[in-house]
Amino acid sequence: RLKRIEGQVRGIQSMVDEDRYCVDILVQISAIQSALKNVGFAVTERHIKHCVTDAIQNGEGDETIDELMSVLKQFSK
């Protein structure tokens, strides 16, 4: 997914260099933002299923949940 996003960013660079229509560039930026958000959700899900679960089982759940909530607040800005 990240390689695809990287390609999209390069595509936007080319669009800017070629002085393409601004709205087309904005549409591509929106697509990249959506793709990054989806990557963030996938990483969050993996973190919860593995890291948070392990921390809870090891008695460190409160710290890990607090950390996750802090990151989620930042992520949702």
mmCIF file of the N, C-alpha and C atoms, coordinates in Angstrom:
data_MODEL
# 
_entry.id   MODEL 
# 
loop_
_atom_site.group_PDB 
_atom_site.id 
_atom_site.type_symbol 
_atom_site.label_atom_id 
_atom_site.label_alt_id 
_atom_site.label_comp_id 
_atom_site.label_asym_id 
_atom_site.label_entity_id 
_atom_site.label_seq_id 
_atom_site.pdbx_PDB_ins_code 
_atom_site.Cartn_x 
_atom_site.Cartn_y 
_atom_site.Cartn_z 
_atom_site.occupancy 
_atom_site.B_iso_or_equiv 
_atom_site.pdbx_formal_charge 
_atom_site.auth_seq_id 
_atom_site.auth_comp_id 
_atom_site.auth_asym_id 
_atom_site.auth_atom_id 
_atom_site.pdbx_PDB_model_num 
ATOM 1   N N  . ARG A 1 1  ? 0.821  -1.203  0.000   1.00 0.00 ? 1  ARG A N  1 
ATOM 2   C CA . ARG A 1 1  ? 0.000  0.000   0.000   1.00 0.00 ? 1  ARG A CA 1 
ATOM 3   C C  . ARG A 1 1  ? 0.860  1.261   0.000   1.00 0.00 ? 1  ARG A C  1 
ATOM 4   N N  . LEU A 1 2  ? 1.906  1.230   0.807   1.00 0.00 ? 2  LEU A N  1 
ATOM 5   C CA . LEU A 1 2  ? 2.757  2.423   0.885   1.00 0.00 ? 2  LEU A CA 1 
ATOM 6   C C  . LEU A 1 2  ? 3.492  2.677   -0.422  1.00 0.00 ? 2  LEU A C  1 
ATOM 7   N N  . LYS A 1 3  ? 3.888  1.624   -1.113  1.00 0.00 ? 3  LYS A N  1 
ATOM 8   C CA . LYS A 1 3  ? 4.549  1.804   -2.412  1.00 0.00 ? 3  LYS A CA 1 
ATOM 9   C C  . LYS A 1 3  ? 3.589  2.435   -3.415  1.00 0.00 ? 3  LYS A C  1 
ATOM 10  N N  . ARG A 1 4  ? 2.325  2.030   -3.354  1.00 0.00 ? 4  ARG A N  1 
ATOM 11  C CA . ARG A 1 4  ? 1.313  2.612   -4.233  1.00 0.00 ? 4  ARG A CA 1 
ATOM 12  C C  . ARG A 1 4  ? 1.138  4.103   -3.922  1.00 0.00 ? 4  ARG A C  1 
ATOM 13  N N  . ILE A 1 5  ? 1.099  4.427   -2.637  1.00 0.00 ? 5  ILE A N  1 
ATOM 14  C CA . ILE A 1 5  ? 0.967  5.826   -2.226  1.00 0.00 ? 5  ILE A CA 1 
ATOM 15  C C  . ILE A 1 5  ? 2.184  6.627   -2.694  1.00 0.00 ? 5  ILE A C  1 
ATOM 16  N N  . GLU A 1 6  ? 3.354  6.017   -2.553  1.00 0.00 ? 6  GLU A N  1 
ATOM 17  C CA . GLU A 1 6  ? 4.570  6.684   -3.015  1.00 0.00 ? 6  GLU A CA 1 
ATOM 18  C C  . GLU A 1 6  ? 4.477  7.003   -4.509  1.00 0.00 ? 6  GLU A C  1 
ATOM 19  N N  . GLY A 1 7  ? 3.952  6.062   -5.269  1.00 0.00 ? 7  GLY A N  1 
ATOM 20  C CA . GLY A 1 7  ? 3.768  6.295   -6.702  1.00 0.00 ? 7  GLY A CA 1 
ATOM 21  C C  . GLY A 1 7  ? 2.776  7.410   -6.985  1.00 0.00 ? 7  GLY A C  1 
ATOM 22  N N  . GLN A 1 8  ? 1.717  7.455   -6.175  1.00 0.00 ? 8  GLN A N  1 
ATOM 23  C CA . GLN A 1 8  ? 0.736  8.524   -6.337  1.00 0.00 ? 8  GLN A CA 1 
ATOM 24  C C  . GLN A 1 8  ? 1.359  9.892   -6.059  1.00 0.00 ? 8  GLN A C  1 
ATOM 25  N N  . VAL A 1 9  ? 2.197  9.959   -5.043  1.00 0.00 ? 9  VAL A N  1 
ATOM 26  C CA . VAL A 1 9  ? 2.855  11.228  -4.708  1.00 0.00 ? 9  VAL A CA 1 
ATOM 27  C C  . VAL A 1 9  ? 3.769  11.651  -5.855  1.00 0.00 ? 9  VAL A C  1 
ATOM 28  N N  . ARG A 1 10 ? 4.491  10.704  -6.400  1.00 0.00 ? 10 ARG A N  1 
ATOM 29  C CA . ARG A 1 10 ? 5.337  11.033  -7.548  1.00 0.00 ? 10 ARG A CA 1 
ATOM 30  C C  . ARG A 1 10 ? 4.499  11.518  -8.723  1.00 0.00 ? 10 ARG A C  1 
ATOM 31  N N  . GLY A 1 11 ? 3.331  10.904  -8.883  1.00 0.00 ? 11 GLY A N  1 
ATOM 32  C CA . GLY A 1 11 ? 2.424  11.329  -9.941  1.00 0.00 ? 11 GLY A CA 1 
ATOM 33  C C  . GLY A 1 11 ? 1.988  12.770  -9.754  1.00 0.00 ? 11 GLY A C  1 
ATOM 34  N N  . ILE A 1 12 ? 1.730  13.143  -8.514  1.00 0.00 ? 12 ILE A N  1 
ATOM 35  C CA . ILE A 1 12 ? 1.348  14.534  -8.238  1.00 0.00 ? 12 ILE A CA 1 
ATOM 36  C C  . ILE A 1 12 ? 2.511  15.471  -8.544  1.00 0.00 ? 12 ILE A C  1 
ATOM 37  N N  . GLN A 1 13 ? 3.722  15.035  -8.213  1.00 0.00 ? 13 GLN A N  1 
ATOM 38  C CA . GLN A 1 13 ? 4.889  15.860  -8.551  1.00 0.00 ? 13 GLN A CA 1 
ATOM 39  C C  . GLN A 1 13 ? 4.933  16.128  -10.054 1.00 0.00 ? 13 GLN A C  1 
ATOM 40  N N  . SER A 1 14 ? 4.695  15.092  -10.817 1.00 0.00 ? 14 SER A N  1 
ATOM 41  C CA . SER A 1 14 ? 4.697  15.243  -12.277 1.00 0.00 ? 14 SER A CA 1 
ATOM 42  C C  . SER A 1 14 ? 3.580  16.166  -12.728 1.00 0.00 ? 14 SER A C  1 
ATOM 43  N N  . MET A 1 15 ? 2.411  16.011  -12.120 1.00 0.00 ? 15 MET A N  1 
ATOM 44  C CA . MET A 1 15 ? 1.280  16.864  -12.481 1.00 0.00 ? 15 MET A CA 1 
ATOM 45  C C  . MET A 1 15 ? 1.604  18.331  -12.222 1.00 0.00 ? 15 MET A C  1 
ATOM 46  N N  . VAL A 1 16 ? 2.242  18.608  -11.096 1.00 0.00 ? 16 VAL A N  1 
ATOM 47  C CA . VAL A 1 16 ? 2.613  19.992  -10.769 1.00 0.00 ? 16 VAL A CA 1 
ATOM 48  C C  . VAL A 1 16 ? 3.658  20.494  -11.761 1.00 0.00 ? 16 VAL A C  1 
ATOM 49  N N  . ASP A 1 17 ? 4.661  19.651  -12.021 1.00 0.00 ? 17 ASP A N  1 
ATOM 50  C CA . ASP A 1 17 ? 5.704  20.037  -12.974 1.00 0.00 ? 17 ASP A CA 1 
ATOM 51  C C  . ASP A 1 17 ? 5.132  20.324  -14.360 1.00 0.00 ? 17 ASP A C  1 
ATOM 52  N N  . GLU A 1 18 ? 4.097  19.577  -14.730 1.00 0.00 ? 18 GLU A N  1 
ATOM 53  C CA . GLU A 1 18 ? 3.474  19.739  -16.048 1.00 0.00 ? 18 GLU A CA 1 
ATOM 54  C C  . GLU A 1 18 ? 2.400  20.828  -16.045 1.00 0.00 ? 18 GLU A C  1 
ATOM 55  N N  . ASP A 1 19 ? 2.236  21.484  -14.889 1.00 0.00 ? 19 ASP A N  1 
ATOM 56  C CA . ASP A 1 19 ? 1.246  22.557  -14.747 1.00 0.00 ? 19 ASP A CA 1 
ATOM 57  C C  . ASP A 1 19 ? -0.159 22.084  -15.110 1.00 0.00 ? 19 ASP A C  1 
ATOM 58  N N  . ARG A 1 20 ? -0.512 20.903  -14.570 1.00 0.00 ? 20 ARG A N  1 
ATOM 59  C CA . ARG A 1 20 ? -1.832 20.325  -14.822 1.00 0.00 ? 20 ARG A CA 1 
ATOM 60  C C  . ARG A 1 20 ? -2.906 21.092  -14.068 1.00 0.00 ? 20 ARG A C  1 
ATOM 61  N N  . TYR A 1 21 ? -4.140 20.837  -14.435 1.00 0.00 ? 21 TYR A N  1 
ATOM 62  C CA . TYR A 1 21 ? -5.304 21.499  -13.856 1.00 0.00 ? 21 TYR A CA 1 
ATOM 63  C C  . TYR A 1 21 ? -5.339 21.277  -12.343 1.00 0.00 ? 21 TYR A C  1 
ATOM 64  N N  . CYS A 1 22 ? -5.463 22.364  -11.594 1.00 0.00 ? 22 CYS A N  1 
ATOM 65  C CA . CYS A 1 22 ? -5.390 22.321  -10.119 1.00 0.00 ? 22 CYS A CA 1 
ATOM 66  C C  . CYS A 1 22 ? -6.401 21.365  -9.500  1.00 0.00 ? 22 CYS A C  1 
ATOM 67  N N  . VAL A 1 23 ? -7.608 21.336  -10.035 1.00 0.00 ? 23 VAL A N  1 
ATOM 68  C CA . VAL A 1 23 ? -8.635 20.459  -9.474  1.00 0.00 ? 23 VAL A CA 1 
ATOM 69  C C  . VAL A 1 23 ? -8.219 18.995  -9.606  1.00 0.00 ? 23 VAL A C  1 
ATOM 70  N N  . ASP A 1 24 ? -7.592 18.632  -10.715 1.00 0.00 ? 24 ASP A N  1 
ATOM 71  C CA . ASP A 1 24 ? -7.117 17.255  -10.889 1.00 0.00 ? 24 ASP A CA 1 
ATOM 72  C C  . ASP A 1 24 ? -6.063 16.913  -9.834  1.00 0.00 ? 24 ASP A C  1 
ATOM 73  N N  . ILE A 1 25 ? -5.203 17.862  -9.548  1.00 0.00 ? 25 ILE A N  1 
ATOM 74  C CA . ILE A 1 25 ? -4.180 17.658  -8.519  1.00 0.00 ? 25 ILE A CA 1 
ATOM 75  C C  . ILE A 1 25 ? -4.838 17.496  -7.148  1.00 0.00 ? 25 ILE A C  1 
ATOM 76  N N  . LEU A 1 26 ? -5.817 18.332  -6.859  1.00 0.00 ? 26 LEU A N  1 
ATOM 77  C CA . LEU A 1 26 ? -6.516 18.238  -5.572  1.00 0.00 ? 26 LEU A CA 1 
ATOM 78  C C  . LEU A 1 26 ? -7.230 16.902  -5.412  1.00 0.00 ? 26 LEU A C  1 
ATOM 79  N N  . VAL A 1 27 ? -7.801 16.388  -6.485  1.00 0.00 ? 27 VAL A N  1 
ATOM 80  C CA . VAL A 1 27 ? -8.460 15.079  -6.436  1.00 0.00 ? 27 VAL A CA 1 
ATOM 81  C C  . VAL A 1 27 ? -7.437 14.000  -6.088  1.00 0.00 ? 27 VAL A C  1 
ATOM 82  N N  . GLN A 1 28 ? -6.258 14.087  -6.671  1.00 0.00 ? 28 GLN A N  1 
ATOM 83  C CA . GLN A 1 28 ? -5.212 13.107  -6.383  1.00 0.00 ? 28 GLN A CA 1 
ATOM 84  C C  . GLN A 1 28 ? -4.724 13.227  -4.940  1.00 0.00 ? 28 GLN A C  1 
ATOM 85  N N  . ILE A 1 29 ? -4.614 14.440  -4.439  1.00 0.00 ? 29 ILE A N  1 
ATOM 86  C CA . ILE A 1 29 ? -4.209 14.645  -3.042  1.00 0.00 ? 29 ILE A CA 1 
ATOM 87  C C  . ILE A 1 29 ? -5.241 14.017  -2.116  1.00 0.00 ? 29 ILE A C  1 
ATOM 88  N N  . SER A 1 30 ? -6.508 14.189  -2.431  1.00 0.00 ? 30 SER A N  1 
ATOM 89  C CA . SER A 1 30 ? -7.574 13.593  -1.629  1.00 0.00 ? 30 SER A CA 1 
ATOM 90  C C  . SER A 1 30 ? -7.474 12.070  -1.634  1.00 0.00 ? 30 SER A C  1 
ATOM 91  N N  . ALA A 1 31 ? -7.166 11.504  -2.777  1.00 0.00 ? 31 ALA A N  1 
ATOM 92  C CA . ALA A 1 31 ? -7.017 10.044  -2.875  1.00 0.00 ? 31 ALA A CA 1 
ATOM 93  C C  . ALA A 1 31 ? -5.853 9.556   -2.014  1.00 0.00 ? 31 ALA A C  1 
ATOM 94  N N  . ILE A 1 32 ? -4.765 10.306  -2.004  1.00 0.00 ? 32 ILE A N  1 
ATOM 95  C CA . ILE A 1 32 ? -3.605 9.936   -1.185  1.00 0.00 ? 32 ILE A CA 1 
ATOM 96  C C  . ILE A 1 32 ? -3.942 10.034  0.298   1.00 0.00 ? 32 ILE A C  1 
ATOM 97  N N  . GLN A 1 33 ? -4.649 11.082  0.677   1.00 0.00 ? 33 GLN A N  1 
ATOM 98  C CA . GLN A 1 33 ? -5.040 11.223  2.085   1.00 0.00 ? 33 GLN A CA 1 
ATOM 99  C C  . GLN A 1 33 ? -5.902 10.041  2.523   1.00 0.00 ? 33 GLN A C  1 
ATOM 100 N N  . SER A 1 34 ? -6.821 9.647   1.677   1.00 0.00 ? 34 SER A N  1 
ATOM 101 C CA . SER A 1 34 ? -7.682 8.502   1.983   1.00 0.00 ? 34 SER A CA 1 
ATOM 102 C C  . SER A 1 34 ? -6.865 7.217   2.096   1.00 0.00 ? 34 SER A C  1 
ATOM 103 N N  . ALA A 1 35 ? -5.937 7.031   1.183   1.00 0.00 ? 35 ALA A N  1 
ATOM 104 C CA . ALA A 1 35 ? -5.091 5.836   1.213   1.00 0.00 ? 35 ALA A CA 1 
ATOM 105 C C  . ALA A 1 35 ? -4.240 5.798   2.474   1.00 0.00 ? 35 ALA A C  1 
ATOM 106 N N  . LEU A 1 36 ? -3.677 6.936   2.869   1.00 0.00 ? 36 LEU A N  1 
ATOM 107 C CA . LEU A 1 36 ? -2.873 7.006   4.093   1.00 0.00 ? 36 LEU A CA 1 
ATOM 108 C C  . LEU A 1 36 ? -3.722 6.709   5.325   1.00 0.00 ? 36 LEU A C  1 
ATOM 109 N N  . LYS A 1 37 ? -4.944 7.214   5.311   1.00 0.00 ? 37 LYS A N  1 
ATOM 110 C CA . LYS A 1 37 ? -5.850 6.956   6.427   1.00 0.00 ? 37 LYS A CA 1 
ATOM 111 C C  . LYS A 1 37 ? -6.131 5.454   6.545   1.00 0.00 ? 37 LYS A C  1 
ATOM 112 N N  . ASN A 1 38 ? -6.328 4.805   5.408   1.00 0.00 ? 38 ASN A N  1 
ATOM 113 C CA . ASN A 1 38 ? -6.569 3.363   5.419   1.00 0.00 ? 38 ASN A CA 1 
ATOM 114 C C  . ASN A 1 38 ? -5.357 2.577   5.910   1.00 0.00 ? 38 ASN A C  1 
ATOM 115 N N  . VAL A 1 39 ? -4.168 3.025   5.548   1.00 0.00 ? 39 VAL A N  1 
ATOM 116 C CA . VAL A 1 39 ? -2.949 2.394   6.071   1.00 0.00 ? 39 VAL A CA 1 
ATOM 117 C C  . VAL A 1 39 ? -2.898 2.581   7.588   1.00 0.00 ? 39 VAL A C  1 
ATOM 118 N N  . GLY A 1 40 ? -3.233 3.764   8.049   1.00 0.00 ? 40 GLY A N  1 
ATOM 119 C CA . GLY A 1 40 ? -3.263 4.019   9.488   1.00 0.00 ? 40 GLY A CA 1 
ATOM 120 C C  . GLY A 1 40 ? -4.238 3.111   10.210  1.00 0.00 ? 40 GLY A C  1 
ATOM 121 N N  . PHE A 1 41 ? -5.412 2.888   9.624   1.00 0.00 ? 41 PHE A N  1 
ATOM 122 C CA . PHE A 1 41 ? -6.388 1.986   10.236  1.00 0.00 ? 41 PHE A CA 1 
ATOM 123 C C  . PHE A 1 41 ? -5.854 0.559   10.288  1.00 0.00 ? 41 PHE A C  1 
ATOM 124 N N  . ALA A 1 42 ? -5.195 0.124   9.229   1.00 0.00 ? 42 ALA A N  1 
ATOM 125 C CA . ALA A 1 42 ? -4.637 -1.231  9.194   1.00 0.00 ? 42 ALA A CA 1 
ATOM 126 C C  . ALA A 1 42 ? -3.548 -1.405  10.256  1.00 0.00 ? 42 ALA A C  1 
ATOM 127 N N  . VAL A 1 43 ? -2.682 -0.408  10.392  1.00 0.00 ? 43 VAL A N  1 
ATOM 128 C CA . VAL A 1 43 ? -1.627 -0.473  11.407  1.00 0.00 ? 43 VAL A CA 1 
ATOM 129 C C  . VAL A 1 43 ? -2.239 -0.451  12.806  1.00 0.00 ? 43 VAL A C  1 
ATOM 130 N N  . THR A 1 44 ? -3.259 0.369   12.993  1.00 0.00 ? 44 THR A N  1 
ATOM 131 C CA . THR A 1 44 ? -3.937 0.432   14.287  1.00 0.00 ? 44 THR A CA 1 
ATOM 132 C C  . THR A 1 44 ? -4.565 -0.912  14.640  1.00 0.00 ? 44 THR A C  1 
ATOM 133 N N  . GLU A 1 45 ? -5.224 -1.525  13.677  1.00 0.00 ? 45 GLU A N  1 
ATOM 134 C CA . GLU A 1 45 ? -5.845 -2.830  13.914  1.00 0.00 ? 45 GLU A CA 1 
ATOM 135 C C  . GLU A 1 45 ? -4.800 -3.867  14.303  1.00 0.00 ? 45 GLU A C  1 
ATOM 136 N N  . ARG A 1 46 ? -3.703 -3.886  13.579  1.00 0.00 ? 46 ARG A N  1 
ATOM 137 C CA . ARG A 1 46 ? -2.629 -4.843  13.895  1.00 0.00 ? 46 ARG A CA 1 
ATOM 138 C C  . ARG A 1 46 ? -2.067 -4.579  15.294  1.00 0.00 ? 46 ARG A C  1 
ATOM 139 N N  . HIS A 1 47 ? -1.900 -3.309  15.621  1.00 0.00 ? 47 HIS A N  1 
ATOM 140 C CA . HIS A 1 47 ? -1.373 -2.938  16.935  1.00 0.00 ? 47 HIS A CA 1 
ATOM 141 C C  . HIS A 1 47 ? -2.313 -3.426  18.041  1.00 0.00 ? 47 HIS A C  1 
ATOM 142 N N  . ILE A 1 48 ? -3.598 -3.217  17.856  1.00 0.00 ? 48 ILE A N  1 
ATOM 143 C CA . ILE A 1 48 ? -4.569 -3.641  18.871  1.00 0.00 ? 48 ILE A CA 1 
ATOM 144 C C  . ILE A 1 48 ? -4.574 -5.160  19.009  1.00 0.00 ? 48 ILE A C  1 
ATOM 145 N N  . LYS A 1 49 ? -4.594 -5.855  17.881  1.00 0.00 ? 49 LYS A N  1 
ATOM 146 C CA . LYS A 1 49 ? -4.676 -7.318  17.917  1.00 0.00 ? 49 LYS A CA 1 
ATOM 147 C C  . LYS A 1 49 ? -3.431 -7.958  18.512  1.00 0.00 ? 49 LYS A C  1 
ATOM 148 N N  . HIS A 1 50 ? -2.294 -7.332  18.339  1.00 0.00 ? 50 HIS A N  1 
ATOM 149 C CA . HIS A 1 50 ? -1.048 -7.951  18.807  1.00 0.00 ? 50 HIS A CA 1 
ATOM 150 C C  . HIS A 1 50 ? -0.485 -7.249  20.043  1.00 0.00 ? 50 HIS A C  1 
ATOM 151 N N  . CYS A 1 51 ? -0.056 -6.020  19.875  1.00 0.00 ? 51 CYS A N  1 
ATOM 152 C CA . CYS A 1 51 ? 0.652  -5.311  20.943  1.00 0.00 ? 51 CYS A CA 1 
ATOM 153 C C  . CYS A 1 51 ? -0.232 -5.042  22.162  1.00 0.00 ? 51 CYS A C  1 
ATOM 154 N N  . VAL A 1 52 ? -1.424 -4.516  21.917  1.00 0.00 ? 52 VAL A N  1 
ATOM 155 C CA . VAL A 1 52 ? -2.309 -4.187  23.032  1.00 0.00 ? 52 VAL A CA 1 
ATOM 156 C C  . VAL A 1 52 ? -2.770 -5.459  23.736  1.00 0.00 ? 52 VAL A C  1 
ATOM 157 N N  . THR A 1 53 ? -3.119 -6.470  22.959  1.00 0.00 ? 53 THR A N  1 
ATOM 158 C CA . THR A 1 53 ? -3.537 -7.743  23.552  1.00 0.00 ? 53 THR A CA 1 
ATOM 159 C C  . THR A 1 53 ? -2.436 -8.332  24.417  1.00 0.00 ? 53 THR A C  1 
ATOM 160 N N  . ASP A 1 54 ? -1.211 -8.336  23.905  1.00 0.00 ? 54 ASP A N  1 
ATOM 161 C CA . ASP A 1 54 ? -0.070 -8.851  24.684  1.00 0.00 ? 54 ASP A CA 1 
ATOM 162 C C  . ASP A 1 54 ? 0.143  -8.034  25.952  1.00 0.00 ? 54 ASP A C  1 
ATOM 163 N N  . ALA A 1 55 ? 0.034  -6.718  25.847  1.00 0.00 ? 55 ALA A N  1 
ATOM 164 C CA . ALA A 1 55 ? 0.233  -5.852  27.013  1.00 0.00 ? 55 ALA A CA 1 
ATOM 165 C C  . ALA A 1 55 ? -0.828 -6.126  28.074  1.00 0.00 ? 55 ALA A C  1 
ATOM 166 N N  . ILE A 1 56 ? -2.067 -6.310  27.655  1.00 0.00 ? 56 ILE A N  1 
ATOM 167 C CA . ILE A 1 56 ? -3.136 -6.609  28.616  1.00 0.00 ? 56 ILE A CA 1 
ATOM 168 C C  . ILE A 1 56 ? -2.861 -7.931  29.309  1.00 0.00 ? 56 ILE A C  1 
ATOM 169 N N  . GLN A 1 57 ? -2.445 -8.922  28.560  1.00 0.00 ? 57 GLN A N  1 
ATOM 170 C CA . GLN A 1 57 ? -2.152 -10.240 29.139  1.00 0.00 ? 57 GLN A CA 1 
ATOM 171 C C  . GLN A 1 57 ? -0.970 -10.180 30.102  1.00 0.00 ? 57 GLN A C  1 
ATOM 172 N N  . ASN A 1 58 ? -0.070 -9.225  29.893  1.00 0.00 ? 58 ASN A N  1 
ATOM 173 C CA . ASN A 1 58 ? 1.101  -9.075  30.756  1.00 0.00 ? 58 ASN A CA 1 
ATOM 174 C C  . ASN A 1 58 ? 0.886  -8.057  31.868  1.00 0.00 ? 58 ASN A C  1 
ATOM 175 N N  . GLY A 1 59 ? -0.338 -7.592  32.024  1.00 0.00 ? 59 GLY A N  1 
ATOM 176 C CA . GLY A 1 59 ? -0.652 -6.660  33.098  1.00 0.00 ? 59 GLY A CA 1 
ATOM 177 C C  . GLY A 1 59 ? -0.254 -5.218  32.832  1.00 0.00 ? 59 GLY A C  1 
ATOM 178 N N  . GLU A 1 60 ? 0.033  -4.889  31.584  1.00 0.00 ? 60 GLU A N  1 
ATOM 179 C CA . GLU A 1 60 ? 0.447  -3.531  31.220  1.00 0.00 ? 60 GLU A CA 1 
ATOM 180 C C  . GLU A 1 60 ? -0.594 -2.843  30.339  1.00 0.00 ? 60 GLU A C  1 
ATOM 181 N N  . GLY A 1 61 ? -1.829 -3.267  30.455  1.00 0.00 ? 61 GLY A N  1 
ATOM 182 C CA . GLY A 1 61 ? -2.883 -2.790  29.577  1.00 0.00 ? 61 GLY A CA 1 
ATOM 183 C C  . GLY A 1 61 ? -3.183 -1.320  29.717  1.00 0.00 ? 61 GLY A C  1 
ATOM 184 N N  . ASP A 1 62 ? -3.224 -0.818  30.957  1.00 0.00 ? 62 ASP A N  1 
ATOM 185 C CA . ASP A 1 62 ? -3.588 0.588   31.162  1.00 0.00 ? 62 ASP A CA 1 
ATOM 186 C C  . ASP A 1 62 ? -2.627 1.524   30.444  1.00 0.00 ? 62 ASP A C  1 
ATOM 187 N N  . GLU A 1 63 ? -1.337 1.291   30.574  1.00 0.00 ? 63 GLU A N  1 
ATOM 188 C CA . GLU A 1 63 ? -0.333 2.147   29.919  1.00 0.00 ? 63 GLU A CA 1 
ATOM 189 C C  . GLU A 1 63 ? -0.475 2.090   28.397  1.00 0.00 ? 63 GLU A C  1 
ATOM 190 N N  . THR A 1 64 ? -0.654 0.885   27.904  1.00 0.00 ? 64 THR A N  1 
ATOM 191 C CA . THR A 1 64 ? -0.730 0.695   26.460  1.00 0.00 ? 64 THR A CA 1 
ATOM 192 C C  . THR A 1 64 ? -1.992 1.320   25.889  1.00 0.00 ? 64 THR A C  1 
ATOM 193 N N  . ILE A 1 65 ? -3.089 1.185   26.591  1.00 0.00 ? 65 ILE A N  1 
ATOM 194 C CA . ILE A 1 65 ? -4.342 1.785   26.132  1.00 0.00 ? 65 ILE A CA 1 
ATOM 195 C C  . ILE A 1 65 ? -4.237 3.305   26.169  1.00 0.00 ? 65 ILE A C  1 
ATOM 196 N N  . ASP A 1 66 ? -3.642 3.850   27.211  1.00 0.00 ? 66 ASP A N  1 
ATOM 197 C CA . ASP A 1 66 ? -3.450 5.304   27.283  1.00 0.00 ? 66 ASP A CA 1 
ATOM 198 C C  . ASP A 1 66 ? -2.605 5.795   26.108  1.00 0.00 ? 66 ASP A C  1 
ATOM 199 N N  . GLU A 1 67 ? -1.542 5.063   25.820  1.00 0.00 ? 67 GLU A N  1 
ATOM 200 C CA . GLU A 1 67 ? -0.674 5.419   24.699  1.00 0.00 ? 67 GLU A CA 1 
ATOM 201 C C  . GLU A 1 67 ? -1.451 5.370   23.384  1.00 0.00 ? 67 GLU A C  1 
ATOM 202 N N  . LEU A 1 68 ? -2.225 4.317   23.193  1.00 0.00 ? 68 LEU A N  1 
ATOM 203 C CA . LEU A 1 68 ? -3.015 4.170   21.974  1.00 0.00 ? 68 LEU A CA 1 
ATOM 204 C C  . LEU A 1 68 ? -4.027 5.302   21.842  1.00 0.00 ? 68 LEU A C  1 
ATOM 205 N N  . MET A 1 69 ? -4.695 5.638   22.923  1.00 0.00 ? 69 MET A N  1 
ATOM 206 C CA . MET A 1 69 ? -5.684 6.712   22.873  1.00 0.00 ? 69 MET A CA 1 
ATOM 207 C C  . MET A 1 69 ? -5.030 8.047   22.511  1.00 0.00 ? 69 MET A C  1 
ATOM 208 N N  . SER A 1 70 ? -3.846 8.285   23.026  1.00 0.00 ? 70 SER A N  1 
ATOM 209 C CA . SER A 1 70 ? -3.121 9.515   22.701  1.00 0.00 ? 70 SER A CA 1 
ATOM 210 C C  . SER A 1 70 ? -2.813 9.574   21.208  1.00 0.00 ? 70 SER A C  1 
ATOM 211 N N  . VAL A 1 71 ? -2.362 8.461   20.657  1.00 0.00 ? 71 VAL A N  1 
ATOM 212 C CA . VAL A 1 71 ? -2.052 8.416   19.229  1.00 0.00 ? 71 VAL A CA 1 
ATOM 213 C C  . VAL A 1 71 ? -3.316 8.558   18.401  1.00 0.00 ? 71 VAL A C  1 
ATOM 214 N N  . LEU A 1 72 ? -4.397 7.915   18.814  1.00 0.00 ? 72 LEU A N  1 
ATOM 215 C CA . LEU A 1 72 ? -5.644 8.012   18.068  1.00 0.00 ? 72 LEU A CA 1 
ATOM 216 C C  . LEU A 1 72 ? -6.181 9.436   18.043  1.00 0.00 ? 72 LEU A C  1 
ATOM 217 N N  . LYS A 1 73 ? -6.020 10.156  19.145  1.00 0.00 ? 73 LYS A N  1 
ATOM 218 C CA . LYS A 1 73 ? -6.431 11.555  19.166  1.00 0.00 ? 73 LYS A CA 1 
ATOM 219 C C  . LYS A 1 73 ? -5.634 12.368  18.149  1.00 0.00 ? 73 LYS A C  1 
ATOM 220 N N  . GLN A 1 74 ? -4.345 12.111  18.093  1.00 0.00 ? 74 GLN A N  1 
ATOM 221 C CA . GLN A 1 74 ? -3.486 12.812  17.129  1.00 0.00 ? 74 GLN A CA 1 
ATOM 222 C C  . GLN A 1 74 ? -3.858 12.397  15.697  1.00 0.00 ? 74 GLN A C  1 
ATOM 223 N N  . PHE A 1 75 ? -4.132 11.130  15.499  1.00 0.00 ? 75 PHE A N  1 
ATOM 224 C CA . PHE A 1 75 ? -4.460 10.581  14.186  1.00 0.00 ? 75 PHE A CA 1 
ATOM 225 C C  . PHE A 1 75 ? -5.758 11.174  13.646  1.00 0.00 ? 75 PHE A C  1 
ATOM 226 N N  . SER A 1 76 ? -6.668 11.489  14.538  1.00 0.00 ? 76 SER A N  1 
ATOM 227 C CA . SER A 1 76 ? -7.988 11.959  14.084  1.00 0.00 ? 76 SER A CA 1 
ATOM 228 C C  . SER A 1 76 ? -8.045 13.460  13.803  1.00 0.00 ? 76 SER A C  1 
ATOM 229 N N  . LYS A 1 77 ? -6.936 14.159  14.010  1.00 0.00 ? 77 LYS A N  1 
ATOM 230 C CA . LYS A 1 77 ? -6.911 15.609  13.764  1.00 0.00 ? 77 LYS A CA 1 
ATOM 231 C C  . LYS A 1 77 ? -6.975 15.906  12.289  1.00 0.00 ? 77 LYS A C  1 
# 
